[in-house]
Amino acid sequence: MRNRNRPPNKQELPKMATDYTEVATGSVQFEDSEEGIPSSFRKNEARVKSIFPWMRSYVFRRRLSFVAVVAAFVAAGATFTFVMMKNHGNVPQIGGAGQFLGSSRRVVPDPKLSAAAIKGLQAMAAARRKLQVATWNIAAINNNPFEYWITYDEEPAYEKIMTEIENFLESPGEKDVPVSAVFTEAMFSQLEKRMDGVGWDNVRSYWDGDFKNRKIISGFMKDPLLGSKRLASMPDRITNTINVVGSDEPVCRPTVINMYSGDLSNLEIWWSAWEKFMFDTPLAIENKGETKTDPVYKMLQPIKKSKYPDITEAEEKVSLPLQTMCGAIFDAILVHMMNTVSQPDVWQSLKKTMVENLNKQKVPHTLDILENVYGTSDIITLQEVSASLINQARSRSLGQKFWIVAPSDLDAVRDQNSIIFLSKTTFPSGPSVEITDLGSFEEGVDIPIAKGDILAITATDRDNIPFVIASFHGDTNGLATKPVLSAIVKAMASDSALITHKLVFGLDANTYEKGKPGKQQDVLDWGKHYLSFGLTSCWGDVPNPSNYTTFNSRTYLQPQLNKACKKSDKRSNGDVNPKDFILFGKGDFKVDRTWKDNTGEMKYIEDMAFPTLNFPSDHGILATIIEPVSVN
């Protein structure tokens, strides 16, 4: 649910090539045999050692002759089929990625795998078997239950409070009181004493000469320069929610905009808890493999002018005490606003319910939907998945139904990973090889992907059809989506084994109804891109730009007020876009039916903001049933 800008990657995807044998239980073993593993993923030295002695072998020469004969029959049969189908106005595209890439490296498809793929598709078609595929960006957990507008029809108080907060900030009138009327002189003096006691420079001059006289809304909350200097948002980002060693529950700063469960019914209670949290609460934090215990104030970082040029050199020198003061003022104003627009017992009870459903129960709610509604799927691709969800899924009945495949190089820092569920019935042997190292991007171009964003594997289904299955989470602006698809297709086309595999690709493409060249990926341009490779999507060759899979917009209860949407503007100014896709070969499969879901009940309510208390993500679920194209 958060704005997910990605750091530029190196020019190659993370190197991963892992064999899976016991994925569902979390253990990964390496098989001794290389049978079925694409040659591009083996050591060259091993290949040289194994090939040349056999070239002098009589048995080898007999086997080579046999393979050549089989290949000749396969080629003749394929040519005959091609001519016959062309005469009927239907040119088949069943060979895999290499046929639609047009890559400079021409490879000969592995005849054994090619024959198996064709025979498997024929068997699948004869049995009228179909493939159900679902994809879902389950969205990283957002620690602020108020950050996004949600649909909460069961509780009218929610919309009333959020609208009152909007009015407070947009038209404060006489409520726009001086900062010192909220964060009082006594509070600042106590804070000053605390900061002097830890050896920080004194910022009394900033308080007396500036901040205490500012108006809480026009002079502080809506001051754009304060935002660009990060004097309130920086301490919020660092101290809002802190994961500590030895506890499943994070520690939260006493504020409105996180999961803090303590009493915030008045400013005196808030200030006592806030001061204790910042200066008297040592927390054990793991950093780079080491555990260090410090009070919270030591976690704050200096604000550098080199990174945030609007901050002055004088402010940079005292940025630690200055941001601490501004952070305290920010939290005080939030508490003051909430207790002004609503009774404390009303808004705090509402917050408790929202935290329980949107935050604490997010993972169980997500797994319930996958298990109870989409448990019959053959393939499920998920994005932005935490390690906790993976572990919990494996311990539930989902772990009995599916091979649950996570990247071998799991992202434990952002804790956002793309993963794949494979039905154990459809794929009885499980995943074969992880091939996330799919090749290089265009030289000199920075592609905004991060560790954990992509997972690609091979697997063979019960009809012996070889598949490449991929899951991908695009950057916020969708600029990595086209390059990642190109890299996958290029890698498949460059390998004699992978060229025979059938691609199924579920992704959060982060495409936009009205993209901006070089800034946001346009959905129609994306459609042209996948179609150029002989692929189609669950939405067809040309996606409908108004077929949305997201509808979310920020409220006024979050640090970035420049991104806030009024209640009346949720639709026009929110993130309402066609972002999610399932891709496959146009010559391999065709769509039987496709649906999207923002309720967890296999239905989608248009023009409804989500998440909701019952649907835990800001992306809808996308599902499709596909069947093989006729292959003779």
C-alpha positions, 0 to 999 in steps of 0.5 A, spaced: 500 500 500 505 504 500 509 508 494 514 503 492 520 506 488 525 501 487 533 503 487 536 502 480 539 494 480 545 492 477 545 490 469 544 483 471 538 480 475 540 476 481 543 470 480 539 464 482 539 457 479 536 452 485 533 445 484 527 444 488 525 437 491 522 439 498 519 446 497 513 445 501 516 444 507 521 449 506 527 445 505 531 445 498 536 440 496 540 439 489 539 434 485 545 430 482 542 429 475 542 435 470 537 431 466 532 437 463 536 442 466 537 448 460 544 447 458 545 455 459 545 454 467 550 448 467 558 449 468 561 450 461 567 446 464 563 440 466 560 440 459 566 440 456 569 434 460 562 430 459 562 431 451 569 430 448 570 422 451 563 420 449 564 423 442 569 417 441 564 412 444 560 407 439 554 407 444 554 415 443 555 415 436 549 410 435 545 414 440 546 420 436 544 417 429 538 415 433 536 422 435 538 425 428 533 420 425 527 422 430 529 429 429 528 428 422 521 425 423 519 431 428 521 436 423 518 433 417 511 432 421 512 439 423 513 442 416 507 438 414 502 440 420 505 447 418 503 447 411 496 444 412 494 449 417 497 455 413 492 452 407 486 453 412 488 460 414 491 458 421 499 459 422 501 455 429 505 458 434 507 452 438 514 452 439 515 457 445 519 464 446 524 463 440 519 463 435 516 470 437 523 473 439 527 474 433 533 474 437 540 474 434 542 467 437 538 462 433 538 455 437 535 449 435 529 446 440 531 440 444 527 435 440 525 431 446 522 436 449 519 439 443 515 433 442 513 432 449 510 439 449 506 438 443 504 431 445 502 434 452 498 439 449 494 434 445 493 430 451 491 436 455 486 438 449 483 431 449 482 430 456 478 437 456 483 439 461 484 447 463 489 451 467 486 456 472 491 461 474 491 467 479 495 472 481 495 477 486 499 483 489 497 482 496 501 489 498 506 490 504 503 491 511 502 498 512 502 500 519 498 506 519 491 504 518 488 511 517 493 512 511 488 510 505 481 511 504 477 504 505 470 502 504 467 501 511 460 501 510 458 498 517 461 504 521 458 511 519 463 514 524 469 512 520 467 517 514 465 522 519 471 522 522 475 522 516 471 528 513 472 532 519 479 531 519 479 533 511 475 539 513 480 541 519 486 541 514 483 544 508 479 550 512 481 550 519 478 557 520 479 559 528 482 552 529 488 554 526 491 556 533 499 557 535 503 551 535 504 553 543 497 552 544 498 545 542 505 543 544 506 547 550 511 551 553 512 546 558 512 540 554 518 544 550 522 545 556 521 538 558 524 536 551 529 541 551 532 538 558 532 531 555 535 533 549 541 537 552 542 531 557 544 527 551 549 532 549 545 535 543 545 542 541 540 547 544 534 549 539 531 554 544 532 559 538 528 555 533 522 554 538 522 561 541 523 565 534 519 561 529 516 554 531 512 556 537 508 562 533 507 558 527 499 556 526 498 549 527 495 548 520 497 553 515 504 554 518 506 547 520 502 541 517 501 545 510 508 548 510 511 545 504 518 547 506 518 543 512 516 537 508 522 538 503 526 539 509 524 532 512 524 535 519 517 531 521 517 526 516 524 523 517 523 522 524 516 519 523 519 514 518 524 512 523 520 511 529 513 510 527 514 502 528 520 498 530 521 491 529 525 488 535 529 482 536 525 477 540 518 479 539 513 478 534 510 485 535 513 491 533 514 497 538 510 503 536 511 510 537 505 514 541 501 517 535 495 516 531 498 514 525 500 507 527 498 501 531 500 504 538 494 501 542 495 506 548 491 511 551 491 518 547 485 521 550 488 528 551 495 531 550 498 530 557 497 523 557 500 523 550 506 527 552 508 523 558 508 516 553 512 520 548 517 522 552 518 515 555 518 512 548 523 517 545 528 517 551 527 511 556 525 505 552 531 501 550 530 497 544 534 491 541 535 492 534 538 487 529 542 491 524 547 487 519 547 481 523 548 484 530 544 486 535 544 492 539 540 495 544 539 503 544 534 508 546 530 510 540 533 517 540 539 514 538 536 511 532 535 518 529 539 520 523 542 527 521 539 530 515 544 532 510 544 538 506 547 534 500 541 529 500 535 534 502 538 541 499 532 545 502 535 544 509 540 550 511 547 549 513 545 551 520 539 547 520 543 541 518 548 542 524 542 541 529 538 536 525 537 531 530 534 536 536 530 540 530 527 534 527 526 531 534 522 537 536 518 537 529 516 530 530 513 532 537 509 538 534 507 533 529 504 528 533 501 533 538 497 536 532 495 529 530 492 527 537 489 534 538 485 534 531 483 527 533 480 529 539 477 535 536 473 532 531 471 526 535 470 523 542 476 519 544 472 513 546 469 513 539 476 514 534 480 510 539 475 504 538 475 505 531 482 505 530 483 499 534 478 495 530 481 497 524 488 495 526 486 488 528 483 487 521 487 491 516 494 490 520 494 484 525 490 480 521 492 481 514 496 475 513 491 470 516 485 474 512 490 473 506 491 466 507 483 465 508 482 467 501 487 463 498 485 457 501 478 457 501 476 461 494 482 460 490 485 453 493 483 449 486 487 454 482 493 450 478 498 456 479 498 462 483 503 468 483 503 472 489 507 479 489 510 483 496 509 477 500 513 477 507 517 471 510 511 470 515 506 469 510 510 464 507 511 460 513 504 460 515 502 458 508 506 452 509 503 450 515 496 450 513 492 446 508 495 450 503 502 447 504 498 440 503 495 442 496 501 447 493 508 447 492 510 454 495 516 456 492 520 462 494 526 465 491 532 462 494 535 469 495 529 471 499 529 479 501 529 479 508 530 487 509 524 490 505 520 483 506 517 483 500 518 477 495 514 474 489 512 467 490 509 462 486 504 456 488 504 450 484 498 445 485 501 438 487 495 435 483 497 439 476 505 439 478 506 432 481 514 433 481 513 440 483 518 445 481 524 443 477 529 449 477 529 456 479 531 460 473 531 467 476 538 469 473 535 470 466 540 474 463 542 481 462 538 488 461 540 493 455 547 495 457 547 502 460 540 502 462 538 502 469 532 498 471 528 499 477 528 492 480 530 490 487 531 483 490 525 479 491 521 482 486 522 477 481 521 469 481 522 465 475 522 457 475 521 451 471 516 445 472 513 440 468 505 438 469 502 431 469 501 431 461 509 432 461 508 439 458 514 443 460 513 450 463 516 457 465 512 460 470 514 467 473 511 472 478 513 479 478 512 486 482 513 492 478 516 498 480 511 504 482 511 507 475 511 500 471 518 502 468 521 495 469 515 491 466 517 491 459 525 490 460 523 484 465 519 481 460 524 482 454 529 479 459 525 473 460 523 472 453 530 473 450 533 468 455 527 462 453 529 464 446 536 463 447 536 456 450 534 449 446 531 447 452 527 453 455 525 455 448 520 449 448 517 451 455 510 454 455 510 461 459 505 463 464 507 470 467 503 473 473 505 480 475 503 486 478 505 490 471 504 497 475 501 500 468 497 506 467 490 508 464 494 514 461 501 513 462 507 518 461 512 516 456 519 515 460 515 516 467 509 512 467 508 505 463 502 506 459 497 500 459 496 500 451 503 500 450 505 495 454 499 491 451 503 492 444 510 490 447 507 483 450 503 482 443 510 483 439 513 477 442 507 472 440 504 473 447 497 475 449 494 476 456 488 474 460 485 481 458 486 479 450 491 482 445 489 489 447 487 491 454 482 495 456 485 501 459 479 502 464 479 495 466 481 497 473 484 492 478 486 498 483 482 503 487 486 507 492 487 514 495 491 517 501 487 520 506 489 527 510 492 522 516 499 521 513 505 525 513 505 527 505 499 531 505 501 533 498 498 526 496 492 527 500 485 526 496 479 529 498 473 525 499 470 527 493 476 526 489 478 519 491 476 517 484 479 522 480 485 523 484 486 516 487 490 510 484 485 507 479 488 503 474 489 497 470 495 494 473 495 486 474 496 481 468 497 474 466 501 472 460 501 466 456 503 464 449 498 466 444 499 460 440 499 455 446 493 457 450 486 461 449 482 464 455 476 460 457 474 466 462 477 471 466 475 475 472 477 480 478 476 480 485 476 485 490 471 482 495 474 475 496 468 472 494 470 472 486 467 478 485 469 485 483 465 492 485 467 497 481 468 504 484 469 501 491 476 504 494 479 498 497 482 495 502 476 494 506 476 490 513 474 484 509 479 484 503 486 486 505 490 489 499 490 495 495 490 490 488 484 486 486 485 478 485 486 477 478 484 470 475 483 466 469 482 459 466 485 458 460 485 452 455 490 449 450 489 452 442 488 446 438 494 442 436 494 437 431 
